[in-house]
Amino acid sequence: MVNSAGPAADPTAGPTGGTALGGPGGDLHLELPDGPGGRRGALIRALRDAVRTGRLTPGTRLPPYRSLAADLGLARNTVADAYAELVAEGWLTARQGSGTRVAHRADPPRAEHLRRPTAPTPLRGPVHDLVQGTPDASCFPRTAWVAATRRALTAAPSEAFGPGDPRGRPELRHALADYLARARGVRTDPERIVVCGGFANALRLLGRVLEGTVAVESYGLGFHRGLLTEAGLRTVTLPIDEHGARVDLLPATGVSAALLTPAHQFPTGGPLHPGRRVALVDWARRSGGLVLEDDYDGEFRYDRRPVGAVQSLDPERVVYLGTASKSLSPALRVGWMVLPGHLVDPVLEAKGERESWTSALEQLTLAEFIASGAYDRHVRRMRRHYRRRRDRLVAALAESAPHVRVTGIAAGLHAVLELPPGTERAVVRAAARRGLAVEGLGVYRYGEAAGVPGDGLVVGYGTPPEHAFAGALEALCGALPPADGVQ
């Protein structure tokens, strides 16, 4: 035991007498309360309190008393005496070469005794999830991603770990330029690509450089329209029919830009008709307007030939927007803008301070993932996976609810189930009673929407993990109305 005359050796030091390794090392935050016993007594009370409340858990290694003394401005003997008393009381254990640790029998109270509930326990969430918007998270290519990370970091130049370029890492911009040209028909070069934190981030940046009014499709994400409004832009709607957005109405609107999903209209599911694609670009040329092309899931098509990007028709009048959210994972927060030449500098100026830039390490990994061919292999594998999911959905509906028409299934990660008029809300509630989260089509309706189904469900068949998909389909079919519409 250490006494006031001072120890012969520091029991918290390693075999050589240096600072012990592991545990908190020399960093241990303690507030020394006033009270009897002076500084020694205050330290003892502070350490007891840290153990009692669970901040120092059993087995935690304490700093060497010499280090703690220096940090707290105490004499070494003061800390040594405090340690020794707590060892004698059973709060701590000390062994030469192993250091001083919190004793295992000094267990802190269980967490539930420390917390007092301030609100009722929330109800259990849904058992099944068919809400659109996310890919199957269980299919993220972890092994291939780790390998790409290792290769990318090994090959990265030292400057890659510095402040960086607001346009994004050149490795990723070059890889994207090659991939988008090959897979989506995009015409660009790396200098016109700006990497961002996803589609929402891209739309916020564009909102800072655009002026006037933007046309949006009458079905889409209200969140995206909200971003445009927050930027001070006005919005008007373009109705949707079986051929996509009514771009023939654009000249009468006086808008300066149009935000569209040409490859796979969200959420109704069809591609923009070829004639309308041409008319859209003609409008942009004549009016000096811009097309904002959201290519959110253009890689996932099943029963039709690939639909290339509208951007290829006129790179100076179309802003192409893409992300890795559907193809890989929304957790990556990596997106890209392919910009007309005159917009590159304004967008970079709007991007501002580098704290908002996407992680250079994720950019390097994604660049390697694309360049090595791993991205193509992953997309092909997921295309087969989601097509099987789509086919299982269609087969289940054909057996259990043949009267329900399924649309928008030639591409993407969701389908639309048309429902009898006036039944949408009742079906969503029936699904919830069966533990199924699914959204009605009305959630995405904005303004007048002529020529499209009035009531429906948007079913995200890509969302559940494989083991949960059958149960989700069973719950869905059980929630649908019978042929006579009475449930």
PLY file of the C-alpha trace (Angstrom):
ply
format ascii 1.0
element vertex 487
property float x
property float y
property float z
element edge 486
property int vertex1
property int vertex2
end_header
0.00 0.00 0.00
1.19 3.49 -0.82
1.67 5.82 2.17
2.27 9.53 2.57
6.00 9.05 2.39
5.56 8.26 -1.31
5.56 4.98 -3.22
8.58 3.16 -4.44
6.93 2.55 -7.80
3.82 3.72 -9.60
1.41 0.76 -9.66
-0.43 2.27 -12.62
2.69 2.33 -14.75
3.69 -0.42 -17.14
6.55 -2.82 -16.44
9.12 -0.15 -17.33
7.53 2.51 -15.12
6.17 4.52 -18.10
2.57 5.58 -18.72
0.31 2.55 -18.85
-1.18 1.63 -22.22
-4.89 1.16 -22.79
-7.84 2.58 -20.96
-8.23 6.35 -20.79
-4.45 6.85 -20.56
-3.69 10.35 -19.27
-7.14 11.78 -20.09
-9.62 11.53 -17.22
-12.03 14.38 -16.59
-12.69 14.92 -12.86
-14.35 17.77 -11.02
-12.92 18.05 -7.48
-15.73 19.07 -5.12
-15.20 21.18 -2.02
-15.50 19.40 1.31
-13.58 17.79 4.15
-10.24 16.15 3.60
-8.76 18.81 1.37
-7.63 17.97 -2.17
-7.03 14.32 -1.30
-10.58 13.94 0.01
-11.99 15.75 -3.00
-10.17 13.40 -5.38
-11.42 10.33 -3.50
-15.01 11.57 -3.66
-14.71 12.39 -7.37
-13.35 8.94 -8.20
-15.99 7.18 -6.09
-18.69 9.17 -7.83
-17.33 8.33 -11.30
-17.41 4.60 -10.44
-20.76 4.73 -8.67
-22.53 6.43 -11.60
-21.00 4.12 -14.19
-18.80 6.72 -15.90
-15.82 4.53 -14.98
-16.92 0.96 -15.64
-15.47 -2.18 -13.98
-12.08 -3.07 -15.47
-11.35 0.47 -16.69
-7.67 1.32 -16.33
-6.95 4.60 -14.57
-4.17 6.98 -15.59
-0.81 6.66 -13.83
-1.01 8.76 -10.68
1.93 10.84 -11.90
-0.02 11.79 -15.04
-3.23 12.48 -13.14
-1.33 14.58 -10.61
0.14 16.71 -13.38
-3.27 17.11 -15.07
-5.03 18.12 -11.85
-2.20 20.22 -10.43
-1.84 17.98 -7.36
1.14 16.50 -5.58
1.94 12.97 -6.71
1.65 11.69 -3.14
-1.87 13.15 -2.93
-3.02 11.11 -5.92
-1.08 8.02 -4.76
-2.75 8.19 -1.32
-6.20 8.59 -2.93
-5.62 5.54 -5.15
-4.35 3.55 -2.17
-7.39 4.35 -0.02
-9.81 3.40 -2.80
-7.92 0.11 -3.28
-8.27 -0.58 0.44
-12.02 0.20 0.28
-12.51 -2.15 -2.67
-13.36 0.47 -5.27
-10.09 -0.10 -7.18
-7.55 -2.88 -7.68
-3.80 -2.41 -8.16
-1.26 -4.85 -9.53
2.32 -4.21 -10.61
2.54 -4.25 -14.40
-1.23 -4.16 -14.80
-1.96 -0.74 -13.35
-4.82 0.47 -11.23
-8.29 -0.48 -12.43
-11.88 -0.14 -11.35
-12.77 -3.22 -9.29
-15.23 -5.62 -10.88
-17.28 -5.90 -7.71
-17.82 -2.16 -7.70
-20.62 -2.48 -10.23
-22.50 0.72 -11.08
-26.28 0.77 -10.83
-28.13 -0.52 -13.86
-29.03 2.06 -16.47
-32.76 1.80 -15.86
-32.24 2.96 -12.26
-30.49 6.08 -13.48
-33.17 7.16 -15.95
-36.62 8.40 -15.24
-39.00 8.19 -18.18
-40.20 11.61 -19.27
-42.72 10.37 -21.83
-44.78 7.25 -22.51
-42.95 4.40 -24.22
-43.47 4.81 -27.98
-45.61 2.28 -29.77
-43.88 -0.45 -31.71
-43.11 0.45 -35.31
-44.33 -1.42 -38.38
-43.30 -5.03 -38.83
-43.07 -4.77 -42.63
-41.82 -1.89 -44.77
-42.78 -1.28 -48.39
-42.23 2.49 -48.33
-40.38 3.55 -51.46
-37.11 5.47 -51.45
-34.43 3.07 -50.24
-32.65 0.10 -51.77
-32.21 -3.22 -50.00
-29.64 -2.18 -47.40
-28.62 -5.81 -46.76
-27.22 -5.95 -50.30
-24.60 -3.25 -49.87
-21.35 -4.70 -51.35
-19.33 -4.54 -48.15
-16.43 -6.77 -49.18
-15.95 -5.09 -52.56
-16.29 -1.65 -50.98
-13.64 -2.40 -48.35
-11.30 -3.68 -51.07
-11.88 -0.55 -53.14
-11.22 1.63 -50.09
-7.92 -0.12 -49.45
-6.80 0.27 -53.07
-7.97 3.88 -53.25
-6.19 4.98 -50.08
-3.01 3.16 -51.06
-2.91 4.89 -54.45
-4.12 8.33 -53.29
-1.64 11.22 -53.52
-0.82 13.04 -50.30
-2.71 16.14 -51.42
-5.93 14.09 -51.36
-5.85 14.40 -47.57
-5.70 18.19 -47.71
-8.48 20.78 -48.19
-9.42 19.54 -51.66
-11.30 20.94 -54.63
-14.91 22.19 -54.36
-15.68 20.43 -57.64
-14.82 17.09 -56.03
-11.89 14.72 -56.33
-10.57 14.53 -59.92
-10.43 10.74 -59.67
-14.19 10.58 -59.14
-15.02 13.21 -61.74
-13.02 11.33 -64.38
-14.58 8.01 -63.41
-18.07 9.53 -63.54
-17.47 11.16 -66.91
-16.48 7.79 -68.41
-19.27 5.83 -66.70
-22.09 8.29 -67.43
-21.07 8.54 -71.09
-21.05 4.74 -71.43
-24.09 3.81 -69.32
-26.38 6.84 -69.58
-25.30 8.57 -72.79
-24.26 11.75 -70.96
-21.99 14.11 -72.90
-19.53 15.90 -70.66
-15.98 16.20 -69.41
-14.68 16.08 -65.81
-14.42 19.87 -65.57
-18.21 20.19 -65.83
-18.96 17.70 -63.08
-19.45 18.96 -59.52
-19.64 16.39 -56.72
-22.16 17.12 -53.98
-23.82 15.50 -50.96
-26.80 14.04 -52.81
-29.79 15.23 -54.83
-31.16 17.53 -52.14
-27.78 19.20 -51.76
-27.59 19.66 -55.54
-31.06 21.21 -55.65
-30.18 23.61 -52.82
-27.09 24.74 -54.73
-29.02 25.20 -57.95
-31.69 27.11 -56.06
-29.05 29.72 -55.20
-28.14 30.36 -58.85
-31.53 30.06 -60.58
-34.11 32.84 -60.81
-37.79 33.06 -61.61
-40.22 30.14 -61.74
-39.55 26.41 -62.01
-41.99 23.90 -63.48
-42.36 20.65 -61.52
-44.28 17.48 -62.30
-47.71 17.17 -60.72
-46.56 13.98 -59.01
-43.25 14.01 -57.13
-41.58 14.60 -53.79
-42.94 17.60 -51.94
-39.56 17.88 -50.24
-37.95 18.80 -53.55
-40.54 21.45 -54.30
-39.97 22.77 -50.79
-36.27 23.20 -51.45
-37.01 25.33 -54.51
-39.49 27.43 -52.55
-37.01 27.93 -49.70
-34.54 29.26 -52.26
-37.05 31.97 -53.23
-38.19 30.33 -56.46
-41.83 29.95 -57.50
-43.16 26.65 -58.82
-45.91 25.69 -61.25
-47.08 22.18 -62.07
-47.04 20.17 -65.28
-49.78 17.53 -65.46
-48.80 13.90 -66.01
-50.40 11.49 -68.49
-49.46 8.09 -69.91
-46.58 9.68 -71.86
-45.05 11.55 -68.94
-45.04 15.25 -68.18
-47.02 17.58 -70.46
-44.01 19.52 -71.67
-46.13 21.02 -74.45
-47.57 23.31 -71.77
-44.17 24.81 -70.87
-44.23 27.78 -73.30
-47.43 29.11 -71.72
-46.04 28.99 -68.18
-43.20 31.47 -68.62
-40.89 29.37 -66.42
-37.12 29.61 -66.53
-36.45 25.95 -65.64
-38.21 22.59 -65.42
-37.44 19.81 -62.92
-38.33 16.42 -64.43
-37.71 12.67 -64.00
-37.57 11.67 -67.68
-36.14 8.14 -67.43
-38.72 6.94 -64.89
-41.32 9.43 -63.74
-41.57 9.48 -59.98
-43.79 8.02 -58.72
-46.11 7.05 -61.59
-43.32 5.13 -63.29
-43.36 5.78 -67.02
-40.59 7.26 -69.19
-40.98 10.57 -70.96
-42.16 9.91 -74.52
-39.39 10.37 -77.15
-41.35 13.13 -78.89
-41.70 14.99 -75.62
-38.00 14.65 -74.90
-37.27 16.47 -78.15
-39.98 19.05 -77.45
-38.53 19.65 -73.98
-35.09 20.46 -75.34
-36.58 22.61 -78.12
-38.41 24.64 -75.48
-35.17 25.14 -73.51
-33.31 26.31 -76.62
-36.00 28.74 -77.73
-36.66 30.21 -74.30
-33.15 30.10 -72.85
-34.52 27.87 -70.11
-32.92 24.98 -68.27
-33.97 21.37 -67.80
-33.08 19.86 -64.41
-32.92 16.13 -65.13
-33.32 13.92 -62.05
-31.98 10.51 -63.14
-32.67 8.94 -59.74
-32.89 5.26 -60.79
-32.07 5.24 -64.49
-29.85 2.17 -64.15
-32.64 -0.18 -63.05
-34.71 -1.20 -66.06
-36.17 -4.67 -66.68
-38.57 -4.96 -69.64
-37.44 -2.24 -71.99
-34.36 -0.92 -73.71
-32.34 1.60 -71.70
-33.60 5.17 -71.91
-30.63 7.50 -72.23
-30.30 10.85 -70.54
-32.08 13.89 -71.99
-28.81 15.72 -71.32
-27.28 14.06 -74.38
-29.64 16.07 -76.62
-28.20 19.42 -75.47
-25.53 19.56 -72.73
-25.78 23.38 -72.62
-29.47 23.41 -71.72
-29.73 20.41 -69.39
-28.38 19.93 -65.86
-27.97 16.21 -65.21
-28.37 15.14 -61.56
-27.45 11.71 -60.21
-26.59 10.00 -56.94
-25.40 6.69 -55.50
-28.40 6.57 -53.13
-30.43 3.96 -55.06
-27.60 2.04 -56.71
-25.45 1.71 -53.56
-26.76 3.34 -50.39
-28.23 6.65 -49.22
-25.74 6.46 -46.34
-22.91 7.43 -48.72
-24.31 10.94 -49.31
-22.57 11.24 -52.66
-24.18 12.84 -55.70
-23.12 14.71 -58.81
-24.18 17.48 -61.15
-23.22 17.55 -64.82
-23.49 21.25 -65.60
-23.62 23.46 -68.67
-20.41 25.42 -68.95
-21.94 28.73 -67.88
-23.21 27.27 -64.58
-20.00 25.72 -63.26
-18.56 28.84 -61.65
-21.85 30.07 -60.12
-22.52 26.66 -58.58
-19.00 26.47 -57.16
-19.44 29.92 -55.66
-22.74 28.83 -54.14
-21.09 25.75 -52.69
-18.98 27.95 -50.46
-17.04 26.74 -47.45
-15.52 23.29 -47.62
-17.29 22.06 -44.48
-20.24 21.22 -46.74
-18.15 19.22 -49.20
-18.49 15.47 -49.54
-15.82 13.35 -47.84
-12.76 12.99 -50.06
-12.22 9.45 -48.75
-15.66 8.31 -49.92
-15.07 10.02 -53.26
-11.77 8.18 -53.71
-13.40 4.86 -52.87
-16.34 5.42 -55.22
-13.94 6.42 -58.00
-11.99 3.18 -57.55
-15.24 1.21 -57.25
-16.40 2.55 -60.62
-13.04 2.39 -62.42
-12.39 -1.21 -61.35
-15.71 -2.43 -62.78
-17.09 -3.31 -59.34
-19.86 -0.74 -59.71
-21.05 -2.25 -63.00
-21.02 -5.74 -61.50
-22.97 -4.55 -58.47
-25.59 -2.76 -60.59
-26.09 -5.84 -62.80
-26.46 -8.05 -59.72
-28.96 -5.67 -58.12
-30.89 -5.36 -61.38
-31.45 -9.12 -61.31
-32.29 -8.98 -57.59
-34.89 -6.24 -57.97
-36.39 -7.80 -61.08
-37.00 -10.99 -59.10
-38.59 -8.87 -56.38
-40.78 -7.13 -58.96
-41.84 -10.47 -60.46
-42.74 -11.87 -57.04
-44.87 -8.80 -56.33
-46.71 -9.13 -59.64
-47.25 -12.87 -59.14
-48.58 -12.40 -55.60
-51.03 -9.76 -56.78
-52.15 -11.87 -59.72
-53.00 -14.69 -57.32
-54.51 -12.72 -54.43
-55.83 -9.53 -56.05
-56.08 -9.99 -59.83
-58.46 -7.02 -60.03
-55.68 -4.62 -58.92
-53.77 -3.13 -61.85
-50.00 -2.73 -61.40
-48.17 0.02 -63.32
-44.72 1.57 -63.52
-42.94 -1.77 -63.27
-40.68 -1.66 -66.32
-37.94 0.06 -64.32
-37.06 1.40 -60.90
-37.54 0.10 -57.36
-41.26 0.67 -56.85
-44.63 -0.05 -58.44
-47.98 1.73 -58.39
-51.09 -0.27 -57.54
-54.25 1.37 -58.88
-57.15 1.31 -56.41
-60.88 1.93 -56.76
-61.80 5.60 -56.28
-62.13 6.63 -52.68
-60.34 3.59 -51.19
-56.73 4.79 -50.87
-56.84 5.98 -47.26
-58.79 2.93 -46.12
-56.21 0.60 -47.71
-53.28 2.45 -46.10
-55.02 2.13 -42.72
-55.74 -1.56 -43.35
-52.06 -2.08 -44.17
-51.04 -0.34 -40.93
-53.30 -2.67 -38.93
-51.35 -5.57 -40.45
-48.04 -3.99 -39.44
-47.22 -2.82 -42.98
-45.84 0.63 -43.78
-46.82 1.70 -47.30
-47.76 5.05 -48.85
-50.72 6.18 -50.89
-50.25 7.84 -54.25
-51.92 10.97 -52.93
-48.87 11.72 -50.77
-47.03 12.67 -53.97
-49.81 14.59 -55.73
-49.31 18.31 -56.29
-51.93 20.46 -57.94
-54.01 19.16 -60.81
-53.00 15.73 -62.10
-55.13 14.93 -65.14
-54.90 11.58 -66.88
-53.34 9.54 -64.07
-54.92 7.17 -61.52
-56.62 9.03 -58.73
-56.17 6.45 -55.95
-53.28 4.04 -55.56
-50.44 2.66 -53.50
-46.74 3.31 -54.10
-45.06 0.01 -53.22
-41.29 0.08 -52.66
-40.40 -3.53 -53.38
-36.68 -2.82 -53.10
-36.83 -1.82 -49.43
-37.24 -5.01 -47.31
-34.37 -7.42 -46.71
-34.82 -10.73 -48.47
-35.98 -12.65 -45.39
-38.80 -10.14 -44.80
-40.08 -9.79 -48.35
-42.57 -12.70 -48.32
-44.17 -11.43 -45.12
-44.44 -7.92 -46.53
-46.20 -9.25 -49.66
-48.62 -11.26 -47.55
-49.49 -8.21 -45.47
-49.93 -6.12 -48.62
-52.28 -8.58 -50.32
-54.30 -8.89 -47.12
-54.81 -5.12 -46.99
-56.10 -4.72 -50.56
-59.83 -4.35 -51.15
-61.77 -7.23 -52.75
-63.01 -7.00 -56.29
-66.31 -5.45 -55.21
-64.46 -2.71 -53.31
-65.98 -3.63 -49.93
-63.49 -4.45 -47.15
0 1
1 2
2 3
3 4
4 5
5 6
6 7
7 8
8 9
9 10
10 11
11 12
12 13
13 14
14 15
15 16
16 17
17 18
18 19
19 20
20 21
21 22
22 23
23 24
24 25
25 26
26 27
27 28
28 29
29 30
30 31
31 32
32 33
33 34
34 35
35 36
36 37
37 38
38 39
39 40
40 41
41 42
42 43
43 44
44 45
45 46
46 47
47 48
48 49
49 50
50 51
51 52
52 53
53 54
54 55
55 56
56 57
57 58
58 59
59 60
60 61
61 62
62 63
63 64
64 65
65 66
66 67
67 68
68 69
69 70
70 71
71 72
72 73
73 74
74 75
75 76
76 77
77 78
78 79
79 80
80 81
81 82
82 83
83 84
84 85
85 86
86 87
87 88
88 89
89 90
90 91
91 92
92 93
93 94
94 95
95 96
96 97
97 98
98 99
99 100
100 101
101 102
102 103
103 104
104 105
105 106
106 107
107 108
108 109
109 110
110 111
111 112
112 113
113 114
114 115
115 116
116 117
117 118
118 119
119 120
120 121
121 122
122 123
123 124
124 125
125 126
126 127
127 128
128 129
129 130
130 131
131 132
132 133
133 134
134 135
135 136
136 137
137 138
138 139
139 140
140 141
141 142
142 143
143 144
144 145
145 146
146 147
147 148
148 149
149 150
150 151
151 152
152 153
153 154
154 155
155 156
156 157
157 158
158 159
159 160
160 161
161 162
162 163
163 164
164 165
165 166
166 167
167 168
168 169
169 170
170 171
171 172
172 173
173 174
174 175
175 176
176 177
177 178
178 179
179 180
180 181
181 182
182 183
183 184
184 185
185 186
186 187
187 188
188 189
189 190
190 191
191 192
192 193
193 194
194 195
195 196
196 197
197 198
198 199
199 200
200 201
201 202
202 203
203 204
204 205
205 206
206 207
207 208
208 209
209 210
210 211
211 212
212 213
213 214
214 215
215 216
216 217
217 218
218 219
219 220
220 221
221 222
222 223
223 224
224 225
225 226
226 227
227 228
228 229
229 230
230 231
231 232
232 233
233 234
234 235
235 236
236 237
237 238
238 239
239 240
240 241
241 242
242 243
243 244
244 245
245 246
246 247
247 248
248 249
249 250
250 251
251 252
252 253
253 254
254 255
255 256
256 257
257 258
258 259
259 260
260 261
261 262
262 263
263 264
264 265
265 266
266 267
267 268
268 269
269 270
270 271
271 272
272 273
273 274
274 275
275 276
276 277
277 278
278 279
279 280
280 281
281 282
282 283
283 284
284 285
285 286
286 287
287 288
288 289
289 290
290 291
291 292
292 293
293 294
294 295
295 296
296 297
297 298
298 299
299 300
300 301
301 302
302 303
303 304
304 305
305 306
306 307
307 308
308 309
309 310
310 311
311 312
312 313
313 314
314 315
315 316
316 317
317 318
318 319
319 320
320 321
321 322
322 323
323 324
324 325
325 326
326 327
327 328
328 329
329 330
330 331
331 332
332 333
333 334
334 335
335 336
336 337
337 338
338 339
339 340
340 341
341 342
342 343
343 344
344 345
345 346
346 347
347 348
348 349
349 350
350 351
351 352
352 353
353 354
354 355
355 356
356 357
357 358
358 359
359 360
360 361
361 362
362 363
363 364
364 365
365 366
366 367
367 368
368 369
369 370
370 371
371 372
372 373
373 374
374 375
375 376
376 377
377 378
378 379
379 380
380 381
381 382
382 383
383 384
384 385
385 386
386 387
387 388
388 389
389 390
390 391
391 392
392 393
393 394
394 395
395 396
396 397
397 398
398 399
399 400
400 401
401 402
402 403
403 404
404 405
405 406
406 407
407 408
408 409
409 410
410 411
411 412
412 413
413 414
414 415
415 416
416 417
417 418
418 419
419 420
420 421
421 422
422 423
423 424
424 425
425 426
426 427
427 428
428 429
429 430
430 431
431 432
432 433
433 434
434 435
435 436
436 437
437 438
438 439
439 440
440 441
441 442
442 443
443 444
444 445
445 446
446 447
447 448
448 449
449 450
450 451
451 452
452 453
453 454
454 455
455 456
456 457
457 458
458 459
459 460
460 461
461 462
462 463
463 464
464 465
465 466
466 467
467 468
468 469
469 470
470 471
471 472
472 473
473 474
474 475
475 476
476 477
477 478
478 479
479 480
480 481
481 482
482 483
483 484
484 485
485 486
